[in-house]
């Protein structure tokens, strides 16, 4: 009689006995779960695993569907592999690179020796549909790392060779779809048949892979126009191609050769150059009275505004910071969210008429007394600080709602200059594995919350979904209205963040739901060669998070 193990399922609070060596897929069927959009993966003792995973000990299991963030990542990775296979089948020897999340999809560059045409994209879509309809299995193969490296070298997949060579793991895995091999740093589905909802379309000179909506997985995610953000991504990718450093494997090799100082200096110089260009652009608009700086959590808005102020002063201007927080309504007037809690992220937590009246008065050359919000009492007070606009003075306002037109409804458009700031990570793990920009910001926030807010990584991870919902509602819909965009991500920063973030992530207990996210981030960070922060200048935007800044916050 075969030995059995016990599986406790969080989805239906039931336990079952299974033969040792059974897979997650076996457990799902034995539990008789009915998930219309899944399962696509599962948490096993709070670690996300693919449905290929086999049990050899008693485990707790929670099956995930496509409506979860982790499940959507699994679906997307699997779909990307189908795209890779379809392209390789149709255009042998071509180069496909998954470059950036854009327009609620994924932009991919494709080099086939000539410009990509509509009929090429149609052929790719048809081949992808054939692969999905054939319900081909994804095989996960474990092997010594040197074997995988040699296999990828023979295939000409050199970005994967560089990544695995610099990772330092004894064993690794790769995936096989029919005769196509690839490496992905997370789990895939068991077969292609579940990938029913997708589209691929021509997008500029490449492709846009479209994915299902998490809210309604039977429909595609609604496209949004992000031309300005797309150009930021392309600008950085062009620069990285010029210097021959576009993937983490490339980055690690450069670091191992002792070129970290040059990397830091060039990356910092590129950011400063961009800030100078924005300051020069502002100087050309003589009527401007207000600079509005918006961006999602941990995008580095505060340091950016301080560095922009320096460049404005170098241009002969007098920047004056205004805190949007000082225009909060009194606590008891603050709107509440669906749970009955105060919704401080809402635009309507601000006193919009009062803010507009003060900005209009200042623009008209009148004197106003600025407010100050008392966070202890939850009330707005008058600060006693009087302000009248002087010659060459310009107000700088930084906050999550700064681009929302309703905030500045009473201010003339020709008096405002709007800037969107975010950490748009452009370095890739390899040509088929992009790095989510939200991961970069979450890691920044984990470090900052621990250092300056006495908040653990567990608490930050727990709050992150709520933060993201607020961004989706109040920030992202207005980003394309910006007059300028600034990418605050630095090429080297994840290698620096690794040193501070890993110990914090390791403190998240295994029995907490947040452990799965902490574990995923730990695995991801270990792809980077660690870098000391002692060569980062004190004015670096990264100093806002890792400490040691020469700016006061």
Residue pairs with C-beta under 8 A, 6 or more apart in sequence:
2 19
2 20
3 19
3 20
4 17
4 18
4 19
4 20
5 17
5 18
5 19
5 20
5 22
5 55
5 56
5 57
5 58
5 59
6 15
6 16
6 17
6 58
7 15
7 16
7 17
7 18
7 27
7 31
7 55
7 58
7 59
7 60
7 61
8 14
8 15
8 58
8 59
8 60
8 61
9 15
9 16
9 27
9 31
9 33
9 60
9 61
9 62
9 63
10 43
10 60
10 61
10 62
11 31
11 33
11 35
11 61
11 62
11 63
12 31
12 33
14 31
16 27
16 30
16 31
18 26
18 27
18 30
18 55
20 55
20 56
21 54
21 55
21 56
22 30
22 54
22 55
23 51
23 52
23 53
23 54
23 55
24 39
24 42
24 44
24 49
24 50
24 51
24 52
24 53
24 55
24 61
24 63
25 51
25 52
25 190
27 55
27 61
28 39
28 42
28 51
28 63
33 39
33 63
35 63
35 65
36 65
37 65
37 66
37 67
37 71
37 217
38 63
38 64
38 65
38 66
38 71
39 51
39 63
39 64
39 65
39 71
40 51
40 64
40 65
40 66
40 71
40 74
40 75
40 189
40 194
41 48
41 49
41 50
41 51
41 63
41 64
41 70
41 71
41 74
41 187
42 48
42 49
42 51
42 53
42 61
42 62
42 63
42 64
43 49
43 61
43 62
43 64
43 70
43 516
44 53
44 59
44 60
44 61
45 59
45 60
45 510
46 60
46 510
46 511
46 512
46 513
46 515
46 516
46 519
47 515
47 516
47 519
48 64
48 70
48 74
48 186
48 187
48 516
48 519
48 520
49 187
50 74
50 140
50 187
50 188
50 189
50 190
51 187
51 189
51 190
52 138
52 140
52 187
52 190
64 70
64 71
64 74
65 71
65 217
66 72
66 75
66 212
66 214
66 217
67 214
67 215
67 217
68 214
69 214
69 465
70 516
70 520
72 211
72 212
72 214
73 186
74 186
74 187
74 188
74 189
75 189
75 194
75 195
75 211
75 212
76 106
76 211
77 184
77 186
77 187
77 188
78 138
78 188
78 189
78 192
78 194
78 195
79 195
79 198
79 209
79 211
80 98
80 106
80 184
80 209
80 432
81 138
81 175
81 177
81 180
81 182
81 184
81 188
81 432
82 128
82 131
82 132
82 177
82 192
82 195
82 198
83 96
83 108
83 124
83 128
83 200
83 207
83 209
84 96
84 180
84 182
84 432
85 131
85 177
85 178
85 180
86 124
86 127
86 128
86 131
87 94
87 96
87 110
87 124
88 94
88 96
88 180
89 127
89 180
90 120
90 123
90 124
90 127
91 110
91 112
91 120
94 110
94 111
94 112
94 113
95 109
95 110
95 111
95 431
96 108
96 109
96 110
96 111
96 431
96 432
97 108
97 109
97 110
97 428
97 431
97 432
98 106
98 108
98 428
98 431
98 432
98 433
98 434
99 106
99 107
99 108
99 109
99 206
99 233
99 237
99 428
99 434
100 106
100 107
100 230
100 233
100 237
100 424
100 426
100 434
101 107
101 434
101 436
101 437
102 208
102 226
102 229
102 230
102 233
103 203
103 208
103 223
103 224
103 225
103 226
103 230
104 210
104 211
104 221
104 222
104 223
104 224
105 208
105 209
105 210
105 211
105 221
105 223
106 208
106 209
106 211
106 434
107 203
107 204
107 206
107 207
107 208
107 230
107 233
108 206
108 207
108 208
108 209
109 205
109 206
110 116
110 120
110 206
110 207
112 120
115 205
116 202
116 205
116 206
116 207
117 202
118 202
121 200
121 201
121 202
121 207
124 200
124 207
125 199
125 200
128 198
128 200
131 177
131 178
131 192
132 192
132 193
132 195
132 196
132 198
133 193
134 192
135 191
135 192
135 193
136 177
136 178
136 191
136 192
137 177
137 190
137 191
137 192
138 175
138 176
138 177
138 188
138 189
138 190
138 191
138 192
139 175
139 176
139 177
140 173
140 174
140 175
140 188
141 173
141 174
141 175
141 176
142 171
142 172
142 173
143 171
143 172
143 173
143 174
144 170
144 171
144 172
145 164
145 167
145 169
145 170
145 171
145 172
148 164
148 172
148 173
148 174
148 183
149 161
149 164
149 165
151 174
151 181
152 158
152 160
152 161
152 164
152 174
152 181
152 183
153 161
155 181
157 182
157 183
157 430
157 431
159 246
159 247
159 249
159 250
159 428
159 430
159 431
160 182
160 183
160 249
160 430
160 431
160 432
161 249
162 247
162 249
162 250
162 252
162 253
162 430
163 183
163 247
163 248
163 249
163 252
163 429
163 430
163 527
164 172
164 183
164 249
165 249
165 253
166 248
166 249
166 252
166 253
166 256
166 529
167 526
167 527
172 183
173 183
174 181
174 182
174 183
175 181
175 182
175 183
175 184
175 188
177 192
182 432
183 430
183 432
183 433
184 432
184 433
185 429
185 433
185 523
185 524
185 527
186 520
189 195
197 211
197 212
197 217
197 218
197 219
197 220
198 209
198 210
198 211
198 212
198 220
199 209
199 210
199 220
200 207
200 208
200 209
200 210
201 207
201 208
201 210
202 208
204 230
210 220
210 221
210 223
211 220
211 221
212 218
212 219
212 220
212 221
213 219
213 220
213 221
213 222
214 221
225 480
226 479
226 480
227 480
228 420
228 479
228 480
228 482
228 485
229 424
229 479
229 480
229 485
231 485
232 424
232 485
232 487
233 424
233 426
236 424
236 426
236 487
237 246
237 426
239 270
240 246
240 426
240 427
240 491
243 266
244 250
245 251
245 254
245 263
245 427
245 491
246 427
246 428
247 427
247 428
247 429
247 430
247 431
248 427
248 428
248 429
248 430
248 527
248 528
249 430
251 263
251 427
251 491
251 492
251 495
251 528
251 529
252 527
252 528
252 529
254 260
254 263
255 263
255 495
255 529
255 531
256 529
260 492
260 531
260 535
261 535
263 491
263 492
264 492
264 535
264 536
264 537
267 490
267 491
267 492
268 490
268 536
268 537
268 540
271 487
271 488
271 490
271 541
272 307
274 486
274 487
275 304
275 307
275 308
275 311
275 486
276 311
278 308
278 311
278 419
278 484
278 486
279 308
279 311
279 312
279 314
279 315
280 315
281 417
281 483
281 484
282 288
282 291
282 312
282 315
282 317
282 394
282 417
283 312
283 315
283 316
283 317
285 414
285 417
287 414
287 415
288 394
288 414
288 415
288 416
288 417
289 362
289 363
289 389
289 394
289 395
289 415
289 416
290 359
290 363
290 394
290 395
290 397
290 408
290 411
290 415
290 416
290 417
291 308
291 319
291 394
291 395
291 396
291 397
291 416
291 417
291 418
291 419
292 397
292 402
292 403
292 408
292 416
292 417
292 418
292 419
293 301
293 304
293 305
293 308
293 396
293 397
293 398
293 399
293 402
293 419
293 421
294 301
294 398
294 399
294 400
294 401
294 402
294 403
294 404
294 418
294 419
294 420
294 421
294 475
294 478
294 479
294 482
295 301
295 400
295 420
295 421
295 422
295 475
295 488
296 400
296 422
296 441
296 471
296 475
296 476
297 400
297 441
297 445
297 467
297 471
298 423
298 441
298 442
298 444
298 445
298 448
298 545
299 421
299 422
299 423
299 441
299 488
300 421
300 423
300 444
300 488
300 541
300 542
300 544
300 545
301 398
301 399
301 421
302 398
302 544
302 551
302 553
303 540
303 541
303 543
303 544
303 549
303 551
304 419
304 421
304 486
304 488
304 541
305 321
305 396
305 398
306 551
307 539
307 541
308 319
308 396
308 419
309 319
309 321
309 396
312 318
312 319
312 394
313 319
316 392
317 392
317 393
317 394
318 390
318 392
318 393
318 394
319 393
319 394
319 395
319 396
320 387
320 393
320 394
320 395
320 396
321 395
321 396
321 397
321 398
322 370
322 395
322 396
322 397
323 397
323 398
323 399
324 350
324 355
324 397
324 398
324 399
324 401
324 402
325 373
325 399
326 370
326 371
326 372
326 373
326 380
326 383
327 350
327 351
327 354
327 355
327 371
327 373
327 380
328 334
328 344
328 349
328 350
328 351
328 373
328 380
329 349
329 350
329 351
329 380
330 378
330 379
330 380
331 342
331 378
331 379
332 378
334 342
334 343
334 344
334 346
334 349
335 342
335 343
335 346
335 348
335 349
336 342
336 343
337 343
337 346
342 349
343 349
345 400
345 470
345 473
345 474
346 474
347 401
347 404
347 406
347 407
347 474
350 401
350 407
351 380
352 406
352 407
352 409
354 371
355 407
356 408
356 409
356 410
356 411
357 410
358 368
358 370
359 395
359 408
359 410
359 411
360 410
360 411
361 367
361 368
362 368
362 387
362 388
362 389
362 395
363 389
363 411
363 412
363 415
365 388
365 389
366 388
367 386
367 387
367 388
368 386
368 387
368 388
369 382
369 383
369 384
369 385
369 386
369 387
370 382
370 383
370 385
370 386
370 387
371 380
371 381
371 382
371 383
372 380
372 381
372 382
372 383
372 385
373 379
373 380
373 381
374 380
374 381
389 395
400 470
400 471
400 474
400 475
401 407
401 474
401 475
402 418
403 418
403 420
403 475
403 478
403 479
403 481
403 482
404 474
404 478
405 478
405 481
408 416
417 483
417 484
418 481
418 482
418 483
418 484
419 482
419 483
419 484
419 485
419 486
420 479
420 482
420 484
420 485
420 486
421 485
421 486
421 488
422 437
422 441
422 479
422 485
422 486
422 487
422 488
423 437
423 440
423 441
423 444
423 487
423 488
423 489
424 437
424 487
424 488
424 489
425 435
425 436
425 437
425 439
425 440
425 489
425 494
426 487
426 489
426 491
427 435
427 491
427 494
428 434
428 435
429 435
429 527
435 494
435 524
437 489
438 468
439 521
439 524
440 489
440 493
440 494
442 460
442 461
442 464
442 521
443 494
443 497
443 501
443 521
443 525
444 497
444 545
445 460
445 464
445 467
445 545
446 457
446 460
446 461
446 501
446 504
446 505
447 497
447 500
447 501
447 504
447 545
447 546
448 544
448 545
449 455
449 456
449 459
449 460
450 456
450 457
450 460
450 504
451 545
451 547
452 553
456 504
456 507
456 508
457 501
457 504
457 505
457 507
457 508
457 514
457 518
458 507
458 508
458 509
458 512
458 514
458 518
461 508
461 514
461 517
461 518
462 514
464 517
479 485
488 541
490 540
490 541
490 542
492 531
493 542
494 525
494 528
495 528
495 529
495 530
495 531
496 531
496 532
496 533
496 536
496 542
496 546
497 525
497 542
497 545
497 546
498 525
498 526
498 528
498 530
498 531
499 530
499 531
499 532
499 533
500 546
501 521
501 525
502 522
502 525
502 526
505 518
505 519
505 521
505 522
505 525
506 518
506 522
508 514
508 515
508 518
509 515
533 542
533 546
533 548
536 542
536 543
536 546
536 548
537 543
538 548
538 549
538 550
539 549
539 550
539 551
540 549
543 549
543 550
543 551
544 551
544 553
